[in-house]
Amino acid sequence: MTRNAKYVGFFYYFCSNTFLHSLSYNHFDSPNPHNCNHPVPIAMNKLFASLLLAVLMPFTAVAGPIDALLDRIDSGLSQKLIVEITPAPNDFFEISQSGDKPKIVANNKVSAAAGVHWYLKYHAGVQLCWERPVAAMPPVLPPVAMTERRTANVPVRYYLNYCTFSYSMPFWNEARWQQEVDWMALHGVNMPLMLVGSAAVWRTTLRDIGYPENKINSFVAGPAYQAWWLMNNLQGWGGPQSSHMYDRDARLGRFVADAMRQMDMQPVLPGYSGMVPADADTQLGLHTADPGLWLGYVRPAFLLPTDSAFAAIARTYYSAQQSILGRASCYAMDPFHEDGSTDGVDLPAAGNALLSAAQLASPGARWVIQAWQNNPRAALIDSLPPDDVLVLDLFAESMPQCGDPSSPWYRPEGFGSHPRVWCMLLNYGGNVGLHGKLHHLPAAYYSQTGDSLMQGIGMTMEGIENNSILFELLSELPWRDSVDVDQWIESYTVARYGRHNPDAVAAWRLLGASILNAPPNNRQQGTTESLFCARPSLDPVSASTWANSESYYDGNDVIQAARLLRSAANELGSNPAYQYDLVDVTRQANAEQGRQVMQAIRRAAQSGDSIAYRKEASRFLDLILRQDSLLATHPAFRLDTWVNAAAACGNTPADKDLYMRNALTLITTWGSREASDQGGLHDYAHREWSGLLKGLYYERWKCWFEARLSSWPTPPSPIDWWQMETDFIRRYPTK
């Protein structure tokens, strides 16, 4: 038996047996050209170039980045496909057959990559995703029977959220980033956010403006907290960073930005948003405004646009950024994020100063700003030229700020004359859990495409590598005129697994009609969270503070879907995407079991039956351990995968320790006691992962149940959960 076969067998055993044991609680049945040494006159070079262009236009065969992308998918794939680029006013790709090779013609590299992926999905049965980024191809690819041309219905396909860089990406290396840039290209992304390298940019900037060297690390946040630092929410937390960490940040940032540019993407770099250290008034003599606190954290100060140093500091920042990361045409700036105070700030002047500084550094640059809660303030952007600002309607699938008067965040005037991007947020905190509005997405998106101010579609999740089906659907909407979701689910399943399996199709249709079919007016933030991951209480509803989880589906449908998916193991078991899905859906089914057992625990408590309470509490604890065992079978669901990636970023024991503490703190307490308990950030980034379930979540619930029974029937005394979580972080092995 090969190693892979052993793995699949072990994997299947765990999914089957762990699932069967958990189902038993509810009595379910088991189921370079050549070198030339002769000089060529310049005039002859020009003539040759002109003739060459005349021959090659309008089509240009693509080499370099596209070939490299194809060969990363499968060695030699670039020799099995023909890819050509031809100019066009709108993004398009065309799939046809040329001799014995499929042919993709497109207007740029991103469109070409999207066309390649469309061909692979719907002609070759190969979906490339986070769970399966590479695939072995046959010697001759399946032929294209009929030419197919698709034109994008919006010019902008945006990707990422500040938070993604902290909840999913803080410990990535070049290889993992290259894989993600490939994913972006294959999914048609042409405007990705790019924050990597910002720490190095700010170190250079602060040095150049005379900020004390020994205070720089009190301003720059640690590797897992860069998102909120760059959104002006906090400073210094998670540090101090070493010189190696800054240098690594700079190298990696340039690599990522260049990889995006090579694929004809427009990386959106963080612009100068007026941010300065909170003590810039005393240390640098600057005139600043205090935006206040963010969940207990001191925010960076905002440099007033009337300060004579504003333009000079902005120039210094952009000079440092261009030296480290290169020039951009789009800049992300989000001052006053999440209720930052604007007291004492002339908002129209501030908006003008921020945009002017960006356009001085990069003529024609565009300001990209998030619409989240009360941002952007209308006064900040209203007086700016319409096409110079692009607004991301960040949570448009549930709380749109344009187009839906029923939305709590609806703005009757929209964003004035500024264009917007319709975005799906979907995931919060990188939490693990099935969730989405699969049937609602197409209707909601297409209802806005007739508006001339609606210029794009975006994926703005806080965490990735989850709910692939939602991102696959969203990435296809710009290339389709309409979608029959039920039919699409079947084609999705066939592409994902490479063949039609009735049980797999039935499983995904059932999920698509239940847990992935949250109603349009559902406003919850992310998945209906697993109660295994919640801090214990008398009546737990969710793990994180702002989830607002709702019971909009029947958990038994998820359990049945897991059973159906498991039935497809003999045929699909060697497919990496199937392996992931089997664990993930079984995990969700177990979490549903946990929710059902918790209902029994509540009933026992309400009736004063301590014997029943003890029995149901034992069942709940057993489910947590079974869940931990299941998730240990797949690296995507293991805590050590996350922590080991963090440790690998360091080159000294001290650096490794800091990276690991960042990794562990973020997904447990999130931060300080004040931010965790009073601010409500505890478990915001919880993960239903092996290692966390057994090492922390089980221990929390065990402690609670013991205390509850000891004080029966009176509720137990308050337990210091933050201290227990901090002790878990401290105990975790650092070598």
Buried (B, 14 or more C-beta within 10 A) or exposed (E): EEEEEEBBEEBBEBBBBBBBBBBEBEEBEEEEEEEEEEEEEEEEEEEEEEEEEEEEEEEEEBEEBBBBBBEBBBEEBBEBBBBBBBEBEEBBBBBBBEEEBBBBBBBBBBBBBBBBBBBBBBBBBBBBBBBBBBBEBEEEBBEBEEEBEBBBBBBBBBBBBBBBBBBBBBBBEEEEBBBBBBBBBBBBBBBBBBBBBBBBBBBBBBBBBEBEEEEBBBBBBBBBBBBBBBBBBBBBBBBBBBEBBBEBBBBBBBBBBBBBBBBBBBBBBBBBBBBBBBBBBEBBEBBBBBBEBBBBBBBBBBBBBEBEBBBEBBBBBBBBBBEBBBEBBBBBBBBBBBEBBBEEBBBBBBBBBBBBBBBEBBEEBBBBBBBBEBBBBBBBBBBBEEEBBBBBBBBBBBBBBBBBEEBEBBBEEBBBBBBBBBBBBBBBBBBBBBBBBBBBBBEBBBBBBEBEBBBBBBBBBBBBBBBBBBBBBBBBBBBBEEBEBEEBBBBBBBBBBBEEBEBBBBBBBBBBBBBBBBEBEBBBBBBBBBBBBBBBEEEBBBBBBEBBBBEBBEBBBBBBBBBBBBBBBEBBBEBBBBBBBBBBBBBBBBBBBBBBBBEBBBEBBEEEBBEBBBBBBEBBBBBBEBBBBBBBBBEBBBBBBBBBBBBEBBEEEEBBBBBBBBBBBBBBBBBBBBBBBEBBBBBBBBBBBBBBBBBBBBBBBBBBBEBBBEEBEEEBEEBEBBEBBBEBBEEBEBE
